[in-house]
């Protein structure tokens, strides 16, 4: 297959989706056209971890234990937790907007419109990167690029509240059945066959869920397949979440490494301990 695969876009701040908890997602998502990377000013990703200030805690008795800004940042993994092929992200891949900013084809859900709504919610959550909803406390985000297969990982830690997280985990578990296979169409009319399956994660944390989403079809007239892991682990009232993948596939081993290292770091931070130094 001869084509120029979309490359990562240079950026100075993480995608609007990555920081949807504090800023609304940009409405003019890229279409993946052209080659190379966009200007720093036009791109929504930063190579450096970004931590959000904690929001005011609720005055109700059920207010969550809120991570501080520094704690959320400390709980983030680094590229050393993943392997030598990983480095700090240099930008958001063009497939992010070109494929994830898509609409479910309702023709696939003639007899079950409720499932169409849930599958659209999945696509929207992957695009805006807020499948767990908005954190109720501080959150921090970082990103990494895999030089072996051009995959990209986006990693977040945040305080959400146990009830909210358990509700989200319950919903995520329904998606492999509700959204088993369907068609999505992007802004340029490219059609993708989307498949959703559950994936196994290490038995860590208090609760967890893994998904794999594949989008197989055409991008700008060329056949492409996006493979994307999503994983989340709840630890008390907080959680880590990540996406890992790209047009050349995804290494699930890296997803598991991030989950294991990240859960331990988050547990240590919540216990008031200093996480063990990352093994480089």
N, C-alpha and C positions, 0 to 999 in steps of 0.2 A: 504494500500500500504506500503510495507516494503522496506525501502531504507534509505540510509544516504543522506540527502539533502546537496548540496554544501553549504559550509559555507563561511563566508567572509575571505578574505586573508589579513594578516597583511601587513602593508605598511608604507613607510617613505615618500612617495611623492604621490600626486594625480595622477590618471591614465594619461598615455600619452595622451589619448583622452581628459581628462579633461583640459589639458594644451596644446592642439594642437595649440593654438594660438601662442605659443612660442616654442614648441618642437614637432618634428614629432612623430606620433604614432608608437609605437613599432610594428615590423612586426611579432613578435613571440608570439601573444596573446595566453593566456592559453587555455587549452581545458576543464577545469572544472574537470579534473580527480583528484582522490585522495581525502583525507579528511583533515580537519583542514585548516590552513592558510599557505601561503608561507612565505619565509624569507623576512625580511624587505628590503634587498638589491634587491630582485627580484620583489617586488611588486610596482605598480605605484601609490599608493594613500597615502595621508597624512591625519592625523586626524585633522590637524590644517588648518585654512583658509590660502590660498596662494594668494598673490596679485602680478600682473605683473606690471612691469614698463611701463608707457605710451610710445607708439611709437611716433616717430617724427610726428608732425601734418603736413598735406599737406599744401603746399604753395598756393593752389588754393583758390578762394573765398568761396568754398563750404566746407572748412575744418570743421570738427565737433568740438563741444565743448568737449574737452577731460577731462575726469575724471582724477584726480591725483591718484597716488597709494594709498594714505591715504583715499581719498574719496571713492574709489572703495571698499576698505576694510571696511570702516565704513558703507557702504550701505548693506553689507551682513547681513542676518538674523542669529540668533543663535538658538540653540536647545530649548531655553526658549520660542521662538515664536511658537513652534510646539506642545508642550505638554510634560508631564513628561516621556513618554515612549521613547522619542528621546534623543540620546546622540551623541557626536562627533564620526564620522566614524572611525572605527578601520581598515578599509581596503576595497578593492573592492571585491564584491561578485564574486564567480567563474562563475556564469551564465553570467556575463558581456562578457567574452571572449567566453565561450562555446556556447552561443546562438546568441549574437549580431554580432559576427564575422562570418556571414553566407552569402551565395550567393543565389540570386533569381533564382528559377527554370524557365528558359525561356519557358518551355513547357506551362506555365500558360499564356503566353503573345504572342501566335503565331500570332494573328491578331493585336497586339498593342505593338510593341517593345519599343515605346517611354515610355509607362507606366512602363515597366520592368526597364528601366533606372531610372525613378523617384523613384521606390520602392527600388532599390539598393542604390540610393542616401540617402533614408530615413534610411535604415539599417546601411549604412556606417556612417551617421551622428550621429546615436544613439551610435554606437560603439566608434567613435572617439570623441563624445560629442562636436560637433561643428555645429549643425544644423543651427545656425545663422551665420556661417562663422567666419572669424577672426576679432576680435575687432580692430578698428582703433585707439583706445586709451588704457588707462589702463584697466585691468580686474582683478577680484578677484574671487576665487573659494573656496567653503567649502563643507563638506559632513556630513551626519548624518545617524545613524542607528536606526531603530525602533525595540525595544525589544519585542513588541507585536506580530509582524508577520514577523520579519527578513527582512523587507523592507529596502531599502536604498535610500537616497535622495542625489542627487548631485545638487548644487546650484551655479549659476554664475551671476555676474554683470559685464557689460562691456559697453564701448562706441563704437558704430558701425557706426553711421550716419543714419539719418532718411530715406534717399532714400534706402539704403541697407537693412535696417530693414523692410521697407514697402514691398520691393520686396520679402524678405524671408517670411513674413507673408502671402503674396498673394500665394506663392508656398505652404506653409504649409496647407492652406485652401483647396488646390486641392487634397491633399493626400487621404482623406477618399473615394473619388470617384476613383481616379487613382489606389489606392492600397487597395481597399476594402477587398479583400481576395486573398492571393497567397501563394505559397510554397517556403520556404527557406531551404537550406541545409548547415550544418556546416562542418568544416574540417574533422570530423569523419564520415560524411555521415548521421548523424541524420537529419531527415526531420521534419520540423515544419510548421504547418498551421498558417499563419500570418494574423491577422485581424486588420484593422485600422479604428477608428471612431473618430468623433469630440466630445469634452467634453466642458461643460459649465464652464466658469471662472467668478469670481466676476467682476463687471463692474468697473474696475479701470484702471488707466493709459490712454494713448492715443490710444492704439490699443493692441489687445491680441489674442492669439490662444491657444487652448488646444487640445491635441490628446491623445487617449489611444491605445496602441499597445499590442496585446496579441499574444503570440507564443505558440501554443499547439502541442505537439508531444512527442518525446522521447529524453532523454538525458542519454547517456551511458546505453541504454537498458531499462531505467525506464521511465514511463510516467510522463511528467512534463508540467506545464503551467506557463509561465512568463507573468505577467501583469505589464505594465509600463505606467505611466502617463508622458506626456511631456507638459510643459506649458511655455509660454513666454509672457511678457508684455513690450511694448515700452513706455518709458517716454522721450519725446523729442528725442534727438539723442542717448540715451542710452537704455539699456534693461536688464531685468532679465530673466533668463531661468532656468528651473529645470527639472530633471527626478525623478520620485518617484515610486518604485515598487519592486517586487521580486517574488519568486516562491510560496509564500503563499498569493499572492494578494497585492492590494494596497488600502490605505485609501484615497479616493479622498478628504475627509475633510482636511487632512493634506496638500494636494496640494493647496487647496483653502486658508488655513491659511497662508502658505508660500507666496502665491501670494499677499494676502492682506497686510501682514506685510512688505513684501519686497518692494512692490510698494510704500508704505508710506515712508519707509526709503530712497529709491532712490529719491523720490520727494523732501524730506527734504534736502538731500545732494546736489542735483542739485540747490536748492534754497538758498544754503549757510547756512542752518540751521543745528543744531545738532539734530539728530533723538531722539525721546522720548526714555527713558530707556525701555529696554525689560521687559515685565511683567513676572517674574519667578513664 
